[in-house]
Amino acid sequence: MSAPAVSPPTVRLPADGRRVPGRAPVPATVRADLGPAVPDPDVVLLAGFVALLARYTGQTVVTVEADDRTVEIPADGTFRDLLETVPTAAGWGSAELRVRSAVHTGRLTVDVDYDTGLFRADTVRRLMRHYATLLAGGLAAPHLPVSRLPLMSGDELTTVLVDWNNTRTVLPLGDGTVHGAFSRQALSRPDAVAVVDAGVPMTFAAVEAAANRLARRLRAGGVTRGTRVGTCLHRSADFLVAVLAVMKAGGAYVPLDPAYPPARLRTMVVDAGCATVLTSADLAPVLAELPVTATVIDGTPYDITDPGPPDGAVGPDDLCYVIYTSGSTGRPKGIALRHGGVLNNLLDLDTRYAVGPGDAVLALSSLSFDMSVYEFLGVTVAGGTVIVPRPDRARNPSHWVELVAAHRVTVWNSAPALLELLVSQAERAGAELTSLRLALLGGDWIPVTLPDRLRAYAPALRFVALGGATEASIHSTLYEVGHPDPDWVSIPYGRPMANQRVYVLDAARQPVPPGVAGELYLAGDGLARGYVGDPALTASRFVPSWTFGPVTGERLYRTGDLARFDADGLLELLGRIDFQVKVRGVRIETGEVEAAVRRHPAVRACAVTATGSTDATRRLVAYVVFRPGTAATCADLRDTAATLLPAGLVPARFVVLDALPLSPNGKVDRRALPAAPPAVVAGGRPRDEWEQRVVDAWQEILGAAGIDRDSDFFALGGDSFAAMRIVQCIDPYLPVTDLFANPTVKRLAARLRERATAA
C-alpha cells in the first residue's frame, strides 16, 4: 500500500500550540480506525482528508503536494467530484500532519504523524473521529456537497448544541420589567441610598417618587407604551430618575450623547421617532435645532411625596431602551432592547455574584455605551448604590481612586481601558482599592496581565470577563479569571450566561466541531427585537428560525465574530469576520467612518483600520486618496469627520496614498495597507522643564516625533482616552478639561506652571 500524506502549504489546521519559526518538530503518532475497507483506499482517503481540511479551515482551495498539482474544491462541489479530482500520484509529504494508511483484517486503519508542539494527542484523535464521520457520510451520499457532509456524530452534536447550552435558570424577575425591579427595592429599602451624585446622596424612596412624578408628566404629554423618549443628560441622579420615569410611562429611553455632532443627534432622534427629549438646562441649547421638544428636568427639588406610577401595565416584551451603535452604511443603527432580556442579564450578574445592599459601583461608562446600563440599573435593582463622579473630574483616575476609598466601592464595571487607567494610577501613586470585590470587564480584549495587576491592590477581587453584543442585551458570555496562564494569548471568552445560548457555525450555518473556527451566533432571552426602522438590516443579522439536529426553531443573532470552542466547551474569541473594530470598548463599523471622510469633496477613496496592539494604544487610521489637483489637507478631513461623527469615531491619523491596495478580486486589501508612520511635527524645542514634560508625555502616548511648542493635541490624533493617559504622566490631579482648554504644548505648560505657583 502506498503512504499518502497531505501537505497543504496554504492551509493551516487550527493548532493547540504556537507556530514558532525555526522550532524543530517533536513527532508523535496516533492510530485511528476509519471503518470498513473500501476500494481504492488511497483515493478515498485523500479525498476525505482534503474535504476535512476544507471544512476545518473554511477554505475552498486546498493545496496538496502531489506532483505539483493543486486540488481545488468548489464551494458546492460534491464528494463524488472530489473523488474524481484528487491525484493518484504517490510520495506526498507534509510538515505538520502525515497520514499513513493500511488495511488490517478488513478495516481501514490510519496512522497520523504529528508535531506535539502544535497538536495535542486528543486534538488529533478528535480530528480523526471527524475524518471518519465525514468519510462515512461521503461514501454513503457522494452526491452531497462537501460543505454539507457531517463532521460530528449525534452524541457530539448533542454535547455541543444542547449540553454546553444548558443555561436555564430561574431568576427573581418579578413582573419582568427593569423599573419594576427598582420599585421593589424602593418599597423594601426606602431609606437606603440609591445614588450619590457629586457627593450628594439620594435615597431609593426619593428616586422612586421623582421618577413617578416625571412619569405622570410624560404620560400627560403623550408618552405611552412603546414611545421613544430621548435622554440628553450627563451621568447624574437626574439620568437615573429620567430613565426610570420613561419606562414607568411605558416608553423606551434613547440615550443621546451631548458631545455628538448635531448632524448625528438629528439622525438619531429622527430615526428613533423621538418626539421629546429629557435634558438639563445647560444641555438644552444642544437640542435647539433638532425636531424635538426639549423637556428640562433639572432644578426641580426632589421630595418624598410619591404620587405612584401612572396607570398602564408594561411587560417583559415591551421596549426598555434603544441604543445606537456604529453602522456600516454610514448611519448609526438603533438597537431595540426588551425589558425581559435586559433584566435577565442584570439579575444574572447580581444573583451569580451576590450583588445587593452594601455594594456600590462607579458610573464611568458613556451613557451611549450599553455597559452604563449595569452601572445605573444593574446595581440599583439589586439594592446597591451607584456613585457618580464629579463632572469636572470624571475623567481623572486619581478621582476614581478617591471615590473607591471614600465610598467603599465594591464593584468595578467598565471596558478594559478604563480599568487599566485605574491600575496605572495605583502603580504610580499608590491606592486604597481593597474594598473592590468584583470587577466586570467587557467590550474589548482584556490584557492577560490585568487581573493580577489589579489583585495587587484588591487581593479578594473576583475578576470576570464578559462578552456579547448590544443586540443581545449587553452580555452573553462569562468567564471568571483566576491567575492567567502566562502562555495565554488572550483571556477566554467564556460560556453562555443564564438563559442564553451560543453557537459557532460555518458559512452554511452548520455547527463546527471544537477547535474549528466559525462565526459566533447568540440566542436566548437577551436577543433584541431588531434594528429600529430597518427591517432589511434586521433580516440580515437576525435569523428568525434555525434548526439543526436536536435544536429546532432557534432565533439567532449573527455577531460577525470569529470564535471556536475548546474540547470542554470554553469559547475563544479569534477576531472579526468583517471590517468592524473595537476601540476602547466602542464597536465601530469602519464603513461609517469611511463614509464620513468621503463626504469631503477632495477625497476620491478612503479605507479605515484600527492600529495598535493593545486597547490602550488602539487608534483609528484613515488612508485616503485625494482627487487630482486638490488643495485639501488632512486637517480639513478631520474637521469634516468631526462634524458628522462622535469624537471616538474620528480617525486619530490620516495617511495619504496614491492609491488603495487592491486584492485580485478588485476589493480593498486592508492587510496590504502600509503601517502609519509616526506623526512628525517640525518646530522649536521646548523652552523649559514644563514644556519638556508635556512634550515627553505627548511623544510617549501619541507616538509623535519632533513636537513643536505650538503643536496641537487634537491635530496629533489626541482623544479623551489619550488625554487621561497624558494627565496621568504629567499630573494625576490635573483636570482633563484643562488639557482640552489648553491643547498646545506651550499653553498646557503654562497651565502647569500656574498650578505649581498656586500650590
Secondary structure, DSSP 4 states (H G I P E B T S, - for coil): --------TT-----SS---TTPPP-EEEEEEEEEE--SSHHHHHHHHHHHHHHHHH--SEEE--STT-EEE--TT-BHHHHHHHS--------SSEEEEEEEETTEEEEEEEEETTT--HHHHHHHHHHHHHHHHHHHH-TTSBGGGS--S-HHHHHHHHTGGG--------TTS-HHHHHHHHHHH-TTSEEEEETTEEEEHHHHHHHHHHHHHHHHHTT--TT-EEEEE--SSHHHHHHHHHHHHTT-EEEE--TTS-HHHHHHHHHHHT-SEEEE-TTTGGGGTTSSSEEEE-TTPPP-S----PPS----TTSEEEEEEE--TTSS-EEEEEEHHHHHHHHHHHHHHTT--TT-EEE--S-TTSTHHHIIIIITGGGT-EEEEPPGGGTT-HHHHHHHHHHHT--EEEE-HHHHHHHHHHHHHH----TT--EEEE-SSPPPTTHHHHHHTT-TT-EEEEEE--GGGSS--EEEEE-S--TT-SS---BEE-TTEEEEEE-TTS-BPPTT--EEEEEEETT---EETT-HHHHHHHEEEEEEETTEEEEEEEEEEEEEEE-TTS-EEEEEESSSEEEETTEEEEHHHHHHHHHTSTTEEEEEEEEE-SSTTT-EEEEEEEEPTT----HHHHHHHHHHHS-GGGS-SEEEE-SS--B-TTSSB-GGGSPPPPPPB---PPP-SHHHHHHHHHHHHHH--BS--TT-BTTTTT--HHHHHHHHHHH-TTS-HHHHHHS-BHHHHHHHHHHHHHH-
